């Protein structure tokens, strides 16, 4: 049996689960890609792209593969629908050939261009920042005018000069502090809510379970999914959420590390049996509904 290629790193968890099941079905049938092409409406190269994650597999291809292999397609269609919804929610990738900003000219800017650019930047500032900078500039100008107005031979009291310098420095410093504080106020707030799947999850780490009821359902704070399919070797915060909810329901898997292993699957089977669900150890929409209830 040929060894499958590693799926692309950008493949989502739901898409990966679908492709793993399709690969297993194809391997168990002992059909080659050429044989699939002869028995379905898709070419050999199309099956190669679909099963290696190079191109999303169509729904009709999933149905035809199940038919050719003599398998009920319902479970595969559920996996396909979950992956399709995940693709619809994913942001569209930007095109590499479209720069986000116009390229900068390598030629030095003329004084007129520099002045115009400075005026444009000034318009983008808020009124408070502009006033603070104007005050600093006025103080500096006043100090320069006072220094320039002193005629040769005349003396200015040292105390006055030091006071003027201190005033100008204080005003300039205050304007800088206000400006910096304004920038800090506009900075995006740090995210403290549940972490999305694949963002920050570390394999081998044990996570805490703080289950509480929110909006009428139980949540452990790691994921808010109600439809993600979890099976052996699934990983991520969705698995941590399921492990915590299983413990809350009295079917603890003993670990809360985000890895769907045999212990977690065994706990899921016991939970499914107790709630009169299909006992397959696969956490899907029906099992999620009971876990969050």
Secondary structure, 3 states (H helix, E strand, C coil): CCCCCCCCCCCCHHHHHHHHHHHHHHHHHCCCHHHHHHHCCCCHHHHHHHHCCCCCCCHHHHHHHHHHCCCCCHHHHHHHHHHHHHHHHCCCCCCCCCCCCCCCCCCCCCHHHHHHHHHHHHHHCCHHHHHHHHHHHHHHHHHHHHHHCCCCCCCCCHHHHHHHHHHHHHHHHHHHHHHHHHHHHHCCCCCCCCCCCCCCCCCCCCCCCCCEEECCEEECCCCCCCCCCECCCCECHHHHHHHHHHHHCCCCCCCCCCECCHHHHHHHHHHHHHCCCCCCCCECHHHHHHHHC
